[in-house]
Amino acid sequence: MQLTRARRMVALGLAVTGSAGVMALGAGRASADDRADVTTTWYQEQRQGGQGGLTVVHPQADVSVDMGENATLGVGYSADVVTGATAAIYQIDGISTATPFDDVRHEAKLSLGFDGSRSRLGFFGGAGLERDYTSIIAGGSGSVDLPGKNTNLALSYTHNFDRVCDRENADVATPLANQALEGGDPCTKTFVLVEDTPGMTTWRSLGIDTLQATLTQNLSPTAVLQSSLFGQVLRGFQSNPYRRVNVGQIAQEHVPDIRGRAALMVRINRFLPGIGGAVHASLRGYTDTWDVDALSVEMGYSQYVGESLLLHARGRFHYQEAAAFYKDAFFYETEGPAGEYFTGDRELGRIGNALAGLRMSYLKKAEDGVQVWGVFDGLQLDLKGEVMVLHEFPTGNIDENPLGIETQFLTSGQLLDAVIVQLGLLLSY
């Protein structure tokens, strides 16, 4: 669960807070070729107080092969290797008690897709495993090109059967008496099959239903518009079992068991044939039942340099309001929780971030019967680098808080808060 929360923290920077991508595992073929795609992503975030930061290394490999004329089989594997430090207790000056942690998550996936002349249908599944979290994922997707092939409609659905290891708090009277899980507590399992340890730990369920609908429309020979509507419902244990909050007394974080999410995104790509470039723009709005509202704006530009080198630059700004029950640590300590719930999760706070990045892609295709490297029909090599600035805004009446906002995660005064580097290789054969 420490790793899962760290991965979500990374997602805060790489995507939009509160979003959850629909698992797309090759439901349809992008081409008639077999494909192998290997990437490695490195994420480094600075932390306040010299606590060593947060480091995530994410290797991933996906392979798809043709199974006859109209079917594609895909398999994939990914991992997250996380090291870092987090505040032991969300409280005033909590960073002084930061606790180091490390963990590894493994995930495997399998897909089967079918292609028609104007439609695609796919089914996929997967399983994820870490020390204190297991996940089984199943879903399907479909898309169809309307007559003329200028309009495409796509729909996908995913269900997660997740289990979270937690401290057994069966005898406590209120959430304020809950004790947090310790790193040494046993979380017994055999792969995704879990087993409670009476008197110490218990596994709690979390079900996640995700639905996404997408419309892609060719506006002209050089412009494409895409809009997507995302919806998600989470039911079950959603607190971080390790996180403790000072609400006048030290207690395990407590958040609602049900959360509904919705997001609407619109993006447009415009090709500029005169210079061999393209302009990209997107706008995304997000809301959920915990009162987290967010807006993201992104602009990008792609440019061919010669026949094989493609450069892509992008910039993005994201801002969100805090959850209804989120408070700065000062107000939790002096006022207590906001009703029943309390959290120290910055992803539920009032935050903003700005990202800028550059990607270079080398593309090569077989020509005149001569294969790339003597083997492949096509090759794409990508190198991407991005930098990010994150900012936490105060929550509550800052005039009543003499110590100011509790920025437990970021180092004040530094130029950059996070760096992302990605190297990828895509081969078709």
N, C-alpha and C positions, 0 to 999 in steps of 0.2 A: 504493500500500500504506500510506503514511502516512495518507491519508484514510480508507482502510478501517479501520485501527486506531482512528482518531479517532472514526469512526462507532460502532464497537463500544464505545468508551469512553462515548459518549453513551448507548448502549443500556444500559450498566451502571446509569445513573441512571434512565432512562425505563422500563426493564423489569427483568428478573431476569438477573443475570450468567450467561452460558453458554446462555441461551435463544436460539433462532433462530426467528422467526415463520414459519409456513407462508404462502407467497405466495397471497393470496386476491384474485383479480382479477375479481370479479363473476361467479363461476360460476353463481349463481342470482340472480334479481331480488328485491330487497326490496319492490318495488311494481310496478305496471303502467306506471309513468311512466318516460319518459326522465329521466336524471339528470346533473347536473354538480356535481362536488365539488372545491372549490379551498381549499387550506390553506397556511399559511406558519408554520413553527415556528422560533423563535430560542432557542438554548441558549447560556448563558454560564457558564463555570466559571472560578473563580479558581485561580491557581497560586502556588506558593511562590517567594519571592525576587523578586517584582515582574517576572516574565517575560512579562506580557501576557495570561495566561490562555488559555483555549480557547474559540473562538467558532464555532458551527455555525449556518448559515441553511439551512433545508430547505423550499423551495417544492414543492408537489405539486398536480397537476391530474388528475382522472379523469372520464371521460365514458362513460356507457352509454346505448345506444339500443335500442329494441325492433326486432327483425328478424322481423316476423310475430307470430303469436299466442303462440308458445312459445319463442322464441329471443331472446337478448340479446347484443349485441356491445359490448365495452368496450375503451377505449384509455386509456392514462395516461402521464404523464411526471412525473418528479421529479428533483431535483438536490440535492446537498450542497455548500455553499460553506464551506470550513473554513480558519480561520487560527488559529495558536497557536504554542506553543513546547514542546519536549520535551527532556529531558535527553539530551545527546549520548552519554553513557556512563552506564550504571547502576553507580554506584560511590558511595563515601562522598563527600558534598558534591558529588554529580554535578549538582545544580541550577545550580551556578556556571558550568557549560558548556552551559546550555540553548541549543538551536538553534531559531530560528523556522522555520515552514513554512506553506505555503498550497497548496490544491489544490481541484479541482472534480470532482465525480462526476456523470455524467448516466445516467439510467436510463429506458428506455421499455418499455412492457408492452402486451400484447394478450390479450383473453380472449373466449371464446365459450361461452355458457351456454344450457342447455335446461331448461325447466320442465315437469313433469307435474303431475297433480292432487295427488300427495302426494310427489313426488320432484324432485330437481334434480341435474343433471350438468353439469360444466364442464371446459373445457380452457384452459390459459393458458401464456403464454411471455413472455420478456422478455430484454433485454440491457442490461448495465451497463458503463460505460466510465469510467476515470480514467487518469491518466498512466502508472501502473505496475501496473494491475490491470484485467482484463477478465472479464466474467461472462456466460454464456448460461444462461437458466433455462427449464425446461419442467416441466409437471406437470398434474395433474388433481384434481378433487374431486367428491364426490357426497354426497347426503344423502337421507334418506327419513323421512317421518312414518309411524309405525305407526298401525294402526287406532285411531280415536278422537282422533288428532292431539294426544295428550298426551305422546308420546315421539318424539324425533327422534334419529336416528343419522347421524353424518357422518364421512367419511373423506377425507383429502387426502394427496397425495404430490407432492414436488418434488425435482428433481435439478438441481444446479448444475454447469456445466462452466466452472470458473474457471481463470484463468492469472495467475501472479504473477511480476513482473519481479524478478530477483535478481542479485546480483554473481556473475560466473562464478568459481567456486572449484574448478575441475576438477582442479588439480594438488596440492591440499592433502592431507595425510595424515590429519588428524583434525579434528573440528569446532572444536577450540581454535585452529586456524590459519585458520579462515574469516574473510574480510574482509567488512565490511558494505557495502551499497550506498550510494553518495553521491547527493545530490540532483541533481547535474549529470550523472550517468551516463546514457547513452542507453538508453531503453526503447522500441524501435522497434515500431510497429504501424500498421495501417490499420484503423480501427474495432476490431473484436474479433479481427482476424487479426494475429498477432504474429510477430516475426522476431528471432532471436538476433543479438547483436553479438559476433562471435568475439573472445575475449580480454578482453571487458569485461562484458557482461550476457547472461543467459539467462532464458528464461521457463519457470517450473515449474508443473506441473499441480496442481490441487486439486479433487477431486470431493466433492460434498456431497449425501447422500441424506437427505431429511426426510420423516417419516411422522407424521401426527397423527390420532387418533381422538377423537371428541367425542360425549358422550351428554347430551342436554338433556331434562329431565323436569319436567312441570308437577306440582307437589306438591298444589296447591290452586288455586282461582281467583285467588289473590293471591300465590302463591309459586312460584318456578322454581328448580330445582337443575340445575347444569351441571358435568360432570366431563370432563376431557380428559387423554389420555395422549400425550406427545410423545416421539419418538425420533429421533435423528440420528446419522449416521456420517460422519466427515470422513476422507478419504484423500488424502494429498499434502502439499505444502509449507505449513506453518502458522506458521512463524517470521515475525517482522517483519524484513524484510531490511535495514532501516536501524538496528535497535537493537543497540548494543554493550554488553557486560557485562564488568566487570572481575572475572575469576576467577583472579587472580594474574597474568594477562596479558589484554590487550584482545582480545576475540573477538566475532564475530557471534552473536547469540542463537541457541540451538539447542533445539528442542522436538520431541516425537515426531511422526511422520508420520501416525499413526492416532489418532483420538479418537472414542469413543462417548459419546453423551449421552442422558439420559432425564429426564423431568420428569412429575410428576402434579399436576394442579391441580383444586381443587374450589371452586366459587363458588355463592352463593345470593343471589337477589334477592327481597325481600319488599315488596309494595305495601301501603301503609297508606291505605285508602280514606277513612277519616274525616278525614284532614288533607291528602290529596293528595300524600303523600310516599312515598318508598321507601328501604329499607335494603339495603345491599350489603355482602357479606363474601366474602373469598376466602383460600385457603391454597394455597401452592405449594411443593413439594419438588423438589429437583434433585440429580442426581449424575452423575458421568462417570468415564471410565476413567483420568483424570489425578488422581483423588482429590479433585476439587473438589466439595464437598457444600454445598448452600445451602438456605435456607428463607426464604420471603417471606410476610408477613401483611398484608392490606389490609382497611380498612373505609371505607365510603362512605355518603353520604346525599344523596338528591335531593329537591327540593321545588319544586312549582309555586307561583308567585306570580302570581295572576291567571290568565288563560287563555293567555298567550303567553310568559311568562318562566319558565324552568326553571333553578334553581340546583343545582349539584352540588358537594359537598365530599368530599375523600378524603384518607386518610393511609395511608402504607405504611412498613413496616420490613423491611429485607433484611439477612441475614447469611450469609457464606460462609466456609468453611475454605480454606486454601491448597492449591495443587497439590503433589503429592509432591516435586517437584524445585524448588519455589520457596524462595528464601532472601532475607533482608534483605541489602542490599549489603555490610554489614560481614562477614557470614559467607561470602559468595562470595569476598571478597578474602582473608580469613584462612584459609578452609578449602578453597576451590575448589568446583567444581560438585558437585551431588548426583547422582553417577553420571555418565551421559553427557550429561544435559540441564541447561540453565541459561537463565534468562529474567529480564528486568526489567519484565515486563508486570504492572501492578497488578491487572488483571482476573484474574490467577491467584494473587493474594495473599490474605491473610486480611483481609477488609474488611467493613464494614457501612455502610448508609446509611439515612436516614430522610427521607421526602418528605411534604409537605403541599401541597394545592392546592385551587383553586376554579375552577369553570367556570360561565359564564353563557351560556345559550342562549335566543335569541329565535326562536320558532316561529310560523309563520303559514300557514294553509291557505286555499285558495279556498272561498268560502261563497256559497251562493245564486247560483251561476253567475258570480260576480265573481272574476276572477283576481287573484292577488297582483301588484302593480305592473302590472296589466293584461296580464300575459304568462304567469305561472307558476301551476302547480297547488299548489305548496308552496315554502316558504322556511325555511331554518334558518341562523341566524348564531350562531357560537360564538366566545367569547373565554375563553381558559384561561390561568391563571397558576399556577406551582408553584415552590416553593423546596425546596432539598435541603441536607442536612448529610451529609458523607461522612467516614468515619474508617478509617484504616489501622491494623491491629493488628500487634504485633511477631510475627515468625516466627522460631523458634529460641529459645535460652536468652538472654533479655534481660539476665540478670545478667552474662553474659560479653561483652556488647556495651556498652562504656563510652560510645558515641556515641548509643545509642538507635536506634529504628527510622528508616529512611531514608524520610521522607515527601516524596518528590520532587514530588508532584503537588498537595498541599494546603497552604494557608497556615495555619499553626498560630495559634490564638487568634481567628480570625475567626468571626463569627456564622453566616454562610451560605457554602456552598461553591459552589452552582450555582443558577441561575435559568432557568426555562423559560417562554416566552410563546408562545402559539399563537392564530392567528386563522383561522377557517374559515367558508366559505360553501357551503351545499348547496342546490341548486335542482332542483326537479322540474317537468317541463313536458309 
